[in-house]
Amino acid sequence: MKIRNNEELKLFEETLDRCSASVLVMTPQGDQYDLKDPMQRCLGIAEMIREEGAEEPELFASSREDEMRLFKFLDAREKMSA
């Protein structure tokens, strides 16, 4: 998943703040960041903003509730671009 603009970034960070367990981003190169850890969040989001390459980083939630929060974010993001 890519972060495409400031509005998406703000909404994504708000979503992460509501998550209760680890949310991981994994880059195509195999780097992994826990977005609930402040330092790793910065590094992980930087990877999500990067424009290079056709492959995008992937997100993984460790709880069903957090997974649903991420799905709601993706839905809201699509409505923002429409």
N, C-alpha and C positions, 0 to 999 in steps of 0.2 A: 504494500500500500504506500502510496505517495501522499505527502501533504503538499497541496498545490498553492495555497495562499494563506494570508494572515487570519482570515475568518475561519478557515478549516483548522488551523493550528490552535486558535483559541477554543473552539468547540472540542477538539481532540483532548487538549489539556484539561478542560472541565470534565470530560468523560473519564479520563484517567484518575482525576481526583476523587471521583465517585466509586471507582473500583476498589474492592476490599482486599484482593489478593494480587499476586504477581501477574503482570501483563508483559509478555516478552515480544520483542521484535527481533527477527532473525534476517540477516542480510543474505543475498545470494552467495556471498563469499563464506558464509558460515559463522560470521560474528553474531553474538547474541547479547542483547541488552534487556535488563529488567526495568521497565518504564516506571515502576513504583519507587525505585532508588533515584534520588535527585541527580547524582552525577551520571548514572547510566541513562537516565531520561534525556539529558542534554545530548549525549552521544547518539542515542537511538533515534531521537527526533532529527538530529543532523543528517543521519543516514536516510531518513524518510523524506527529507527536503531535497537531497542531492538529485541532480538531473541526469547524471550519467547512467548509461546502460538501459537495456530494455527490460531486464528483470527487476522486479520491485521487492522490497523487504516484505516479509510476512509477519502477521500478528498472531499471537497465541495467548489465550486467557486460561488461567488455572482454575477458574470457577465458572459454573454455568451462569450465575448471575452477572458476572463481569462480561462473559461472552455476549449475553443479551444486551448489555450496555453498549458494547462495541458495535453490535448489529444496528442498534438505534442510531449510533453516531453515523454509520455508513448510510443509513436511510436518510438522515437529516442532510448529510453531505450531498447526496444525489439531488435532493430537493433544492439545495442552494444553487446547484449548477444548472438546474432546469429553467 
